[in-house]
Amino acid sequence: MKLLTAPRAGYGKTHLLSRIAAATAGQVVIVPVAFRSGDPITLTSLTRRGIESLMEACDQDRPGWTRLREYGAQVLVTLLRRLIESGQLACANPAQALSVLSGPVQEIFDATGRAQRIGEWLAHNRGGLRGPLAMLASRELPLRAELLDGWMSALLDQSIEGGFAGVGEMQELCAIDHETGVPSWLRLMDLWRPVVLLIDHLDGFYRNPEAGVRIASLLMELVESHRMHVLMSLNQDVWQATFGHHLPGALEDRLTASQVLLRGLNEADATALLRLRLDQTGLDDRQKADFESFIDVKRHFLGRPVGSVSARAFLRHCARQWDIFHNTPPSGALPPPDPADIEESGTHLPLMTDSAEEEAAPALPLPTLFDPETASDVQKLAGSLAEPRHALPQDEAPPVIIPAPAITREPEPPVEDGRQDPAPPATVVSQTNSAQDWSAGESSGIQEGADVPPGPDAFVRLREMLSKLRQPGHPSGQGATLETAHTLATTATPSPEPAAFPAPASSTTTALPPPRPALTAPADALQGRFQALRMQHQAEAMAQPLDHGRLADIIRLAGRRFPLVRYSEHELPGLTGRHALYWSLQGVELLFGLAPPGDAAYWRTISGFAAGRLADLSAQAERESCPPVKLKLLGFKTERDQFAWQGILQSQFFPPSVKQSVDIVHLDVDGLAALYAMQRLVKESESGVLQAEPAQIISTLARELDFFWKRITRTS
């Protein structure tokens, strides 16, 4: 039993099934089965839909030959050879007859075939052959010879005459399958070659868990009792709403024992698919290169989760882009506009572009739909619609606007109309440079400008500093003076030399909005509350199993707040409402497994997710000729989980490629109590019981969980 799933439609399941059928056509009997929404889930419906699908599959090279006719003829020829070999069928030249029967069945049963004389003899003696053929088949099938006699008659009619001959009789005989419990037609096909059922198009049973249980039970019965091979294909929404947790645990475990998760395209796959389609269009090399540059596959994949781009969605995107590319006039094809038209339309400045070549090109005038004043406003708005630059963790942080200090200037007297002078000019300071100055060496022996490696706590200090700067309502972001920012910097990391922030020669006055009121609590109060909660949770951490839900809350909040972490969540296929939490740092990616060791379905699914990500990272490193990014699959345990994890790690539960990336983090009672206390504080903050923001709690008490952050980010 094989299970093929995809996140949604368009990932190529049906295409993959057709490729499998084409690759195994000479080895097995492929029987596609598509249940209809009104069908009872029985062997009768299964056999009838299989016969219909083979009746619709025609051989393009031989008109009048369907897969049903070919497979039925092969079953008859197989039984005839056995009759001749056993001496039950008299034959003048057995060797020649066996040689002819081993060839293509079309040559025997087709009126224009080279061995059509044997076919004519079979047609003339079909009445006398039915009995011996049925008797021989009953020795290998748990069915009476009288029942099989009807099947032999229907197969002979279909093989000799083709068309719909014998099909009606087959459909009537299928009704007996529900009574006998044996799929007669499928077992007859199995006399020739192994049968593989392709179960697809189950969308008609969406949110019908009763039908899902019956389908799963029927398919497992075919696999275990009748030696059939079954490949079931469906999307994640159908699996979750119809199968999934609706099945009994044992049935679900057997159904998902061999599961294939169909992932989406990566950048290389999408580029190859685009070039394959372009090669089929007949365009010249210049047009292909221009359109591929216009598509910009790399840009299309920026910011998208790994494996989330389906083949169908990407091809539709390319089709839309082709319409734009095909209808866009080439550069320089339009004549320059008349200056009088530009002045009349109210447009005076061209839109700013990124390249000098585009800046030099004449700008088209805006249509005269607005009055001159409105047209000018529209021109300004159009300039602000450029797509923003993607913010990756490795990029520099955006500049922080800090107003220039007013340190020795006396307050100016008010002017005659009673108004004060405007605020002093603002200074733009690079946040990245400031962070480098603030994270300078801790000893006074380090000189300014020296190349000093970061200390072990540099990440923690930088995290705390940036977290404070990002807090809403913090004075450093709401009109604080330069001395306030410098005080914050020296508090975060002591430095032997004060950080210098020279103001530019000329700057404009920046009107900053008034500070937004924020819920703040003194650090001492938060610290005291944290210590009290940690003592309170000591007994719970010692006596109760590990609460993975609380760990998920802390990891999720920290991943969203830490400035050097790119956080994402991915829903696990087949597990409704359960997600894999993902951290991406410089040089290492962390995949958090938040389930007890006994949850086999969860760990099997997340290990498949990790295996796919490892393959993507390896391919990316090979393309870029750089060392691959390290991936860690993190699990968590306490003393009570020690033996369970040892058994799993020593077994073959994880694939070899994933097993070396698994890191099980041990949490003692004190550490677990600290994590529970932090999660409790965050929940009190979110509910309004505690007058503090969750971000303030994380930044104020971050050092209390340093043991946890350092352990999960450890790369060795």
N, C-alpha and C positions, 0 to 999 in steps of 0.2 A: 504494500500500500504506500503510494507516494502522494504527498500533498504539496501542491504548487500554489503559493499565495502571492499577491501583489498589493501594494498600498491602496491602489484604486485602478479604475479602468485606464487603458492606454499604455500600460507598461510592457505589452507584448506577450501576454500569456497565450493567446490563440495562435499567434505567429510561432511561438516556441513549440506548441503542440504540433503544428503542421510540420515543422522541421524535424521533430522527433518521429512523426509518422513516416516522413520521406526517408529518414535515415535507417529505419528499422523495417522497411516494407518487405524485404526479402527474408526476414527472420521470424516475425510474429504476425498475428492477425490483429490489426488495429480496428477496433469497433468504437466509433464515437457515439456517445449517448447524451442526448439533451432532453431532460425531463420537461414536461409541460406543467404549467401551474395547476391544471385540473387533474393531473394524473394521480391515481393512488400509488403509493410507494410500495410496489410489489415486484416480484420477478416477472410477472406478465408485462407490466409497463416497461421494465428494463429491456426485455427481449424485443418487444414491439418497436421501441424507439431505436434499438440497434439495427433491426432489419430495415427500417425506414431510412436511416442514415446511409447504409450501404447501398440501398436502392437508388439513392440520389447521387452517389459518387460514380461517375461514368469514366470510362477509359477513353481518353482523347484519341489514341492511336487506332482503336478498334471500335467503330460505331456499333451500338447494340449490346455492348458488353459493360455491365456494371460490376461493382465490387461484390455484390450479392451473388450474381451469376458465377463469377470467377471463383469465389470462396466455396460455393456449393459444389461446383464441378470438381474442385480439388479434393473435397471430402469424399465424393463418389469414387474418384480415381484412386485415392489412398485405400479405400475399402476393396476395390476391385483388384488391386495389386496383391493385397493380403489373401484374397480368395484364390488367386492364381498360384501364389507361392505355397499355400497350404493344400493345393490340389482339389479344392472344393468346386472350382470352376474349370470345366474341361476346355482345353485350348490346344490347337494343332501345333503351334510354335510358341511355347511359353516365353522363351528368351526374347523373341521379337516383340511379343505383346507387352512384356514388361518394359522394354526399351521405349516403345511408343507411348505407353502410359506414364513414363517418367518425364516426357516432354511437356511443352505448353498445352494447357487444356483447350486453348482456343483452336489449336490445330485439329482437335478431336471433335469438338461439339459445334464448330462453325461450319456452315455449309460450304465455304471456300477453303477450308483447311486441308492440309496435305494428308492428314489421317482421318478425313471425314467418313471413310468407310467404317471405321470402328464406331464412330458416333452413330451412323445409321444402324449398325447392328445393335447398339445399346438401345436406340429408340424403338427398334422392332421387338426387342426382348425385354422391355422395361417391366412388364407384368411378372415375368419369371425371375427377374433379378431382385425385386423388392424384398422378397422373403429372405434369401440368403444374406443380403446386405444388412437387413434389420437384425437378423440373428447374430451376425458377427459383431455389430455395434453394441448389442445388449450384453456381450461378454465384458465390455469395458465401461459401460455406463449403467448406473443403478436404475434402469428403466425396463419395462416389459417390451418384448419384441413386437407385440401388437401395436403399442403406441409408436414405436420407432418405425413401423411399417408405413404409417402416414407421413412421417418426416422424409423417408426415402422416396416416396412417391412425389412429394412436393419438390424435393431437391432435383429429381430426375426431370420433372417438367420445366423447372427454371433453367437447368443446365442445357437442355436440348432446345427449348423454344425461346428462352429469354423473355424480355418484356415483363409483364405482370403475371406470367404463367406460374402457378404454384404459390404466389405471394399471399393470396387470400387464405389458402389452406394453412400456410405457415402462421398467419395471424390468429386463426382459430385454434391451432394447436398450442399457441403460446398461453392460452387461458388455462391449460392444464398445469402449467408450471407452478402456479400459485398453490395448487392442491398437492402436487408431488414434492415441492420444495427444491426441484432440480431445474436449472436453466437449460432445457434440452438443446436448444439451438446452439447456445454457446459451448456446451460440452461436446456437441458434434463437431464444431469448428476446432476444438482442442484436439480432436483425433488427427488433424493435419499439422497444425502448428500451435504454439502457446497463444492464448488470447490475452490482449491488453485492452481494457476498457478505459476510454478517455471520457471522464465525467466533467462536462463544462456547461456554462450557461445556466447557473443555478439562481440567477437574480430573481426569478419568479417566486422563489420561496423566502424572500427577504422578510425578516421578522416573523418567521413561522418556525419556532423552535421545535414543535412537535414533528414537523416534516424533517427538520434537521436530524433529530434523533433516529427517525425511521431510515433516512438515507444512510446515515453513518452505520447503523446496525446492519442494513442490507449489504453494504459494500464490504464490511468486515466479514460477514458470513461468506460472501463470494471468495474472499481471499483465503480464509482459514479452512472452509469446508470443501470448496470446489477448485482450489489451486489456481484461481484467476489472478491476473495482475491488474491493479486498478491505479489510475493516475487521476486525481481529482484536482480541478483548477477552479479558483474563485478569488474574489477580491476581499480585502480586509473587512469592509463594512458588512458584506454578506456573512463572512465567517463569524464576526462578533455578534451580529444580530440573530443568526440562525443556528450556529453551531457553538463554538467557544465554550463558555462556562455553562451552557445549557446541557451539555453532554455529561453523563456520569464520568467520574474521574478515570476509571479504568479504560473506558471507551475512548475518551479524549487522549489519554496517554498512548494508546495503540495507534490512534489515527494520526497523531503528530510525531510518531517515532521517527519517521523519515520525511522531514519537511524541508522544502526549498523556498527560501524567501527571495522573490524576484526584486532586485534592486533597480533603481533608475540609472540613467546615463551619468557618466562623469564627463569631464571636459574633453578628454581624448575620444571617448565613444561618440559624443555629439559631433565633433569635428569630422570623424570618419564617416558618420552617417550623412552629414551635409555634403561631403565630397562625393560619396557614393551616389546621392541623388543628382548632384550637379553633373557627374559623368554621364548620366542617362538623359540629360536635356539637350545635348548637342551643342552647347555653348563653347566658344573658343576659350583658350587659357586665360586671356586677359579679362574676359567677362567673369569667369569663375573666380579669379583672384579678387576682382573688384567687389563681387557680391560677398565673398567670404570675409573680406575686410569690413564690408558694410554691416554684416551680421554681428561681428565681434563676439565670438562664442565665449571667450574668457570673461568678458564683461557680463554676459548673460548669466554666468554661473556664480558671479560674485555675490556673497551674502545669502546664497541658497543652501539649505541643509544638504548634507551628503546623501546621495541616492534619492533626492526628491523630484528630480526632473524626469518625467516620463518621455518615452520616445514619441508618443502621439502629440503631447503638448509641445515638444520641441519642433516637430515637423509643422505643426500649425503656426507656431511662432515664425518659422522660416517662410511659410507661405504668405503670412501677412507682411513680413519684411520685404519679400520679393515684389509684392504689389507696390509698396512704397518705393523700393529701389527702381522698379521698372517705370513708374510714372513720374519719378523725379527728373527734371531736365538736367543734363550734364553741366558741369561748372563752366561758366563763360558763355553758355548758349543764349542767354537773354541779353538784350541790348541794355546799356546803362540808362537809368531813368532820367527824365527831364528835370533839371533843377527847379523849374517852375512848378512841376507837379509835386515835388517834395515839399516846397514851401507852402503850396496850397493845402496839402494834406496835414500840415502841422508837424511833420517829422523833420527834425533838424540833425539828429545824431544817429548813426548806424548802431545796430546791436553789437555789443562787444563779443568777440570770439576768442578761441584759444590759440589759433595759429595766425602768424603774420600774413600768410597767403589769403586766409579768409577775411582778415581785416582790410586787406587791400582791395578785395572784391567789392563792387558797388552794391549797396543795400537796396532792396526793393522798397518802394514806398508803401506805407500802410494805406489800405483802401479808405476812401473818404466817407467813413461811416460815422465819424465823431466830429465835434467841433474842435478847433485848434487846441483849446485847453485840455479837453478830455483825451485827445490824441497824444498829447505830451505825457499825460499820466499813464496811458496804455503802453507807451514806449518804455517808460521806467519799469512798469510791472513786467514787461516781457524780458527785460534784462535780468530780473531776479528769478526767472523760471529755469535757470540752468540746473542740471541734475547735480545734487551734492556729491562731494567726494566721499567714497566709502571709508569709514573709520575702522581700521584694523588695529589690533592690539599693538602691532609693531610701529604704527604711525606715531608722529609727534602729537601730543595733546594740544587742543586749541589754546590760543593765548588767553590769559586772564587779565582783565582790565582792572588795574589798581590805580586809584587817583593819586596824583602827585601830592606829597606832603606839604603842608603849610607850616613850616617849622619855625621860622624866625620872624615871619611877617606879622605885623600888628593888624588887628581888624580895621578895615577901612571905614570911615564915616559914611553914613548913608547919603545918597545923592538927594537932590532937591525934591524929587517926586516921592521920596520915602522908600525906594526899592534898593535892595542890596545888590552888590556886584555879583556876576555869575560865579559859579563854582570854579575852583582852580582846574587847570587842564589835567587830563588823565594820562597815565603812562601805561603802555602796553608792554607787559612782561611775558616772556615765553615760559610757560609752565614747566616745560621739559628742562630748560636751563636752570630754573629755580630749584627743581627737584634735584638736579645734579649738585647745585651748591649746597642745598640743605642736607644731602646725604654724604657730605664730605667726611674725612677721617675723624675718629673720635679722640685721638691723642694729639697733644699740642705739638708733637714732633713732625706732623705732616705739614708740608709746605703747600702753599696755594699753587694750583696749576700742576701738581704732581699727579702722575698716573697711578691712582690708588685703587686696588681692587675692592669691591664692596664687601662689607663685613657680613657676618652671618645673619644679622638682624636688619640689613638694609632693606630687604623686601617688606618687612613688617613696618619699619618707620615710614617708608615711602607710601605704603598703603594707608597708614593712619593719617599722614599729612594730607594726601589727596582726598581722603574721605572727609576730613574736616573742611577742606576748601569747597567740597561739593555740597556740603550741608546747606539746605535752604535757610536763609536768615542769618548765616554766619557773617560776622563783621568783615571778614576778608573779602567777601563777594558782594557786600552791600554798602560800599562807601567807606571802608576802613582806610586808615592812613598807612603809609609805607612802614612806619614803626610797628604797627600792629601785625602786618604780614611778616616782618622780620622777627618779631617776638615769637610768633607761631612757628617760624622755621627753626629758630634756635632751640625752642622747646622740644620739637620733634626729634632733632638730631643736633647735639652740641657741635659747634664748629669753631676752630681757632680764630678764623677771620670772619668779620661780618660780611654778609652778602651785599653786594653793591648792585643797585638798580638805577643806572643813569637814565634821566629823562631825555626824551628826544628834543632836538633844537626847537622844533615848532610842533605843536599839537593842538587839536581842536578840543573845545569844551564838550564833555560827555555828560549828558543829563542822566543820572542813574535813578531807577525807580525807588520809591521808599521801601524800607525793609519789610518783608512779609512776616507777620508774627508766627513763631514756631513754638511747638511744645518742647521745652527743655527742662531737664532735671539736673541738679548738681551731680558732679562725678562721684562725690562721696556718698550721696544717697543711692546712686545706682550700684556702687561697689558694695555697700552694706546690704542692699536688697539681694544682690547676686550671691553673697556669702551665705545669707540666711537660706536662700533657696537651695544652694548646693548642699548644705547640711541636711536640709529637709529631704532631699532626693537620695541621700546616701543609702538609706535602707531599701528604697525601691530599686536602685541600681544593683544592690547585692542580691535581692530576692527574686526580682522579676526578670523575664527574658528581655533581650535587647529590643528596644522600640525603634524600628527602622523609620517609622513615620516622623519621629522627632528629629532624627538625623537628617532626613530629607529636607525638613524645614530650614535647618541651619545651613546646610550645603546650598540650598536654593537661594536663600537670602544673601549669604556671603558671596556666591558667584555673581549675583547681580550688582553687589556693592563694591567688590574689590576692583580697582581700576586696571589691574594687569591681567584680569581674567576675562575671557570671552565665554559667556555661559549660554547653554542651549539645552532644550529638552526634546526628546524624540519618543513618540508613542511606540510602544513595543507591539509588533504585529501579533495578533492572536490573543492579546491580553488587554481586555477592555479597561480603559482608565488608568493603565500603569505606564509609567514613563521611565526612560533612562536619562539620568542627569549627566551632563557633559561639561567639563571644564577644558578650555584650550588655553595653554600658556605658551611662553616662548620655549620651544624645543620639547615639550611634553604635553600630552593630552590625557585627561583623567576621565574614565568612564566609571560611574559609581553604581555598584550593585547593591541594592537596598532590599534584601529579602533574606529570610533564614535559609540555611543550607538545605533544608528539606524541600524547598519549593523547586522541584526539578524543572517544571515548565518554564518558570521565570529564568533560571540560570541557563537553560538550554537556548532560550530565545536571545538573551543578552550576550551569550558567548557567540552566537551566530552574527549578531550585530558587531561585536568586536572583531571577528574574523574578517568581515567585509571592510571594516575601517582599516585594519592592518594592511589588507591588499591595496586599498586606495593610497595609503601613506607610502607603501613600498613603490607603487607605480609613479607617484608624484616625485619621490626622491630619485628614481631612475631617470625621469624626464628632465629634472633640474640638475642632475649630477651632484647631489649633495647628500649628506647622511640622512637617513630617514628619521622622522619625528618619533619619539618614544611614546608608546601607548601603555597605559596601566589600567587594568580592570580591577577596581578596588572592591573588596568585600570587608565586612566588619564582624567581629566575633567577641564573645566574652568567655569566661572560664567554662560555662555550661555548653558552649558550642565547639570546644576544642576537639573532641574526638570525632564529631560529625564532619568538621572541615578536614581533618587528617584523612578520613576515609575517602572524601571526594577528591582531594588533591592527589592521593596515591592511586586512584582509579583512572579509567580512561574517559571520564565524564567530559572534560574539556578537550577540544582539539589540540594537537601539539603546537600549532602556531599561536594559540591563545593561552595555553597553559603557562608558557614562560612569561606572559605579561600579567598573570594574576598576582595580586598583592593583597593578602588578608591582614587587615589592621586589627591588632588586639587592643581592646579598651578595658582598662581596669576600672575598679569601682569609683575611684576619685575622678578619673577622666570622664567617665560616663555621667556622674553626677553633675560635673561642670557643664557638659553639653545639655543635659536636661534643664539645668538652671537657666542657661542662656536661651533655650527655646521657650521656657516659661516666661521669661522677661519680654521676649519679642511678642508673644501672644497677649500679655497684659498691655503692652504698648498699642497693639493693633485694636484691642477692644476698648481702649480709653481708660482702663483702670490705672495705668501708669502714665504720668504726664511726661512722656518722652517719645521721640521718634525712633522707629527700629534702626534707622541708620546711625543715630546717636548712640544707641546701645552697642551696636557692632563696633563702632570706632572707639568708644570709651573702654569697653571691656575686651577689645581684640586680643590683648596680651594674655588674658586668662585662658584663651584657647590656643595659644601659640604651639603647645605640644601637639595639638590636632592638625593645625595648618602645616607645620613642618613635617609631620609624619606622612600626610597624604601627598605632599608635593615632593617627597624625597625620591630622587631618580636612581639611586644605587641600592 
